[in-house]
Amino acid sequence: MTLRRITILGSGVMGHGIAQVAATAGYDIALRDIEQKFLDKAMEKIEWSLQKMASKGKMTREEAGAALARISPIVDLEEAVRGSQMVIEVVPEIMGLKKKVYAELDRAAAPDVVFASNTSTLPITEIAKTTSRPDKFIGVHFFNPPQLMKLVEIIPGESTSQDVVRMTKDLVESLGKEAVTCRRDVPGFIINRLFIPMVHEACYVMDRTGATKEEVDSAVKFRMGFPMGIFELADFTGMDVIHKATAEMHLRDKKVIRPHPRIAELFDAGNLGQKSGEGFYKYSDDKYERVQLSEELADRCDYTHLAANIVNNAAWLITNGASDESEIERAAVLGLGLKKPLFETARDIGLDKIASELGALASEYGEFYRPDPLLAEK
Ligand SMILES: NC(=O)c1ccc[n+]([C@@H]2O[C@H](COP(=O)([O-])OP(=O)(O)OC[C@H]3O[C@@H](n4cnc5c(N)ncnc54)[C@H](O)[C@@H]3O)[C@@H](O)[C@H]2O)c1
């Protein structure tokens, strides 16, 4: 099947960005939301963003105009899916809502239309089973903002056909993005499985060692090769996103994550990070001020447990057949901006040391810390 027209369900933060990227790549887009006013706002944002790209010389004014003209904002669901070969669903991350949306969609769309969900944490196989076409259902996880982020995780469900996996990979590549396949539908897929538990672990490291958040962040940036500190990254992502992802991942598997109460506290207090002006750090009104991190501060933090946490999750993904070392490293570069491979950090510390530290933490705090057998083997 040749993919020419795509329906995008949901025109919010992610939906309008995906619509822009796909229209720029030449696809005809039906952008659907539940009210016209949401679509008007989305189209305004897309127009602004395309014009900005044109003014920076990234495309011509004609190309920007043509991309915008390829997007049709439509409220009526049946009209929105007519003639499309694929639907990318980008509605809020609420299981009940997603299932309701898919029930409607399943009735409205022809049987050969492929459904792709942009969910960050919900189980693909479970949502797929609520439709009449689990073989034509796939996870396609874009990162925020879709206009800039190169990585797209592709998550086949248990019944997804190989044709649909190929079609989705081809689509992602045609958008100028890089696809990393998470071969099993595991909680958090690849990036959230590495990132979200580490935010919690960083809070535990502060509790256990007395390190400040600036010291932890400096070690993460200068010793582990992150583009910024883990608390900075959490503030950038948003405590609402992290809190929700934590709850979903923990619901699916208690061993994936050891939630630290600080995240829920920040969320409950409305301290969502940069978007609210305060999270782990405070941000002044309109401009993004970088936190002062340094090599000196990095020296004051023992980051072994942070590296142990993320490498143990990477090992889990390999042991459980969801990914392999090179794909994980590629995803970490593209999705987390890592400048140093994860397993290089681990080898610098020593895999034996990491495994024995994890063993000691497991004896004290429980199974969450149990080292993956792969670490011992390596
Ligand atoms: N925001 C992020 O950083 C991010 C990153 C990656 C993935 N995601 C995932 O993308 C999805 C959407 O997140 P978001 O941040 O764009 O949410 P959002 O709240 O900004 O946008 C969701 C949009 O869906 C619309 N909507 C609700 N019901 C609908 C329906 N029946 N049909 C069509 N549209 C409907 C809403 O009106 C809203 O405009 C979620 O699954 C989320 O987990 C979000």
The ligand as a MOL file (V3000), in Angstrom:
LIG
                    3D

  0  0  0     0  0            999 V3000
M  V30 BEGIN CTAB
M  V30 COUNTS 44 48 0 0 0
M  V30 BEGIN ATOM
M  V30 1 N 3.7270 16.0920 25.2550 0
M  V30 2 C 4.7940 15.3020 25.1740 0
M  V30 3 O 5.9030 15.6520 25.5780 0
M  V30 4 C 4.6650 13.9410 24.5260 0
M  V30 5 C 5.7990 13.3170 24.0070 0
M  V30 6 C 5.6710 12.0730 23.3750 0
M  V30 7 C 4.4320 11.4680 23.3180 0
M  V30 8 N 3.3290 12.0970 23.8490 0 CHG=1
M  V30 9 C 2.0460 11.4050 23.7390 0
M  V30 10 O 1.2650 12.0240 22.7200 0
M  V30 11 C -0.1210 11.9290 23.0550 0
M  V30 12 C -0.7290 13.3090 23.0550 0
M  V30 13 O -0.0350 14.1330 23.9520 0
M  V30 14 P -0.0440 15.7190 23.8180 0
M  V30 15 O 0.9630 16.2160 24.7730 0
M  V30 16 O 0.0310 16.1330 22.3810 0 CHG=-1
M  V30 17 O -1.5240 16.0370 24.3720 0
M  V30 18 P -2.4010 17.3710 24.2380 0
M  V30 19 O -3.3320 17.3780 25.3800 0
M  V30 20 O -1.5140 18.5570 24.0030 0
M  V30 21 O -3.2310 17.1350 22.8840 0
M  V30 22 C -4.2270 16.1670 22.7440 0
M  V30 23 C -5.2570 16.6650 21.7530 0
M  V30 24 O -6.1630 15.6130 21.4760 0
M  V30 25 C -7.4500 16.1810 21.3380 0
M  V30 26 N -8.4620 15.1320 21.4350 0
M  V30 27 C -9.0840 14.6160 22.5110 0
M  V30 28 N -9.9690 13.6730 22.1240 0
M  V30 29 C -9.9000 13.5870 20.7780 0
M  V30 30 C -10.5610 12.8230 19.7920 0
M  V30 31 N -11.5050 11.9430 20.1230 0
M  V30 32 N -10.2200 12.9980 18.4890 0
M  V30 33 C -9.2700 13.8870 18.1430 0
M  V30 34 N -8.6210 14.6670 19.0380 0
M  V30 35 C -8.9370 14.5180 20.3290 0
M  V30 36 C -7.4960 17.2350 22.4150 0
M  V30 37 O -8.5480 18.1630 22.1900 0
M  V30 38 C -6.1030 17.8360 22.2920 0
M  V30 39 O -6.0770 18.8960 21.3510 0
M  V30 40 C -0.1910 11.2060 24.3910 0
M  V30 41 O -0.4000 9.8400 24.1730 0
M  V30 42 C 1.1860 11.4550 24.9750 0
M  V30 43 O 1.5910 10.4660 25.8910 0
M  V30 44 C 3.4070 13.3200 24.4300 0
M  V30 END ATOM
M  V30 BEGIN BOND
M  V30 1 1 1 2
M  V30 2 2 2 3
M  V30 3 1 2 4
M  V30 4 1 4 5
M  V30 5 2 4 44
M  V30 6 2 5 6
M  V30 7 1 6 7
M  V30 8 2 7 8
M  V30 9 1 8 9
M  V30 10 1 8 44
M  V30 11 1 9 10
M  V30 12 1 9 42
M  V30 13 1 10 11
M  V30 14 1 11 12
M  V30 15 1 11 40
M  V30 16 1 12 13
M  V30 17 1 13 14
M  V30 18 2 14 15
M  V30 19 1 14 16
M  V30 20 1 14 17
M  V30 21 1 17 18
M  V30 22 2 18 19
M  V30 23 1 18 20
M  V30 24 1 18 21
M  V30 25 1 21 22
M  V30 26 1 22 23
M  V30 27 1 23 24
M  V30 28 1 23 38
M  V30 29 1 24 25
M  V30 30 1 25 26
M  V30 31 1 25 36
M  V30 32 1 26 27
M  V30 33 1 26 35
M  V30 34 2 27 28
M  V30 35 1 28 29
M  V30 36 1 29 30
M  V30 37 2 29 35
M  V30 38 1 30 31
M  V30 39 2 30 32
M  V30 40 1 32 33
M  V30 41 2 33 34
M  V30 42 1 34 35
M  V30 43 1 36 37
M  V30 44 1 36 38
M  V30 45 1 38 39
M  V30 46 1 40 41
M  V30 47 1 40 42
M  V30 48 1 42 43
M  V30 END BOND
M  V30 END CTAB
M  END
